[in-house]
Amino acid sequence: MSIKMNITEKFELSGGITVLVCSGYNPKFSIIGKQFRLILGDEIRQTLTISGERKMLNQQANLDQKAFETRDTVELSSEEAQSGEWLLVSE
């Protein structure tokens, strides 16, 4: 079964970690260590491996969103992430 999540935000942290905030996460599935394609429409930009989940401190709104981290270089600008059009789709 394919997992699809919409990317809503991107943060680059020190140490080469990128955090992607996503909506549409289904907690029934473990995604840590899994590979996901970064997709817009028919365009597959790259494949990423999710290395962990970050806690979203003081999360009062957007409770359907989760923050996931990767050590891969993410070829997505903050503006593209904020568009809400990009997806992470499991392989």
Secondary structure, DSSP 8 states (H G I E B T S, - for coil): ---EEEEEEEEEEGGGEEEEEEE---TTS--TT-EEEEEETTEEEEEEE--EEE--TT--S-TTEEEEEESS-----HHHHHTT--EEEE-
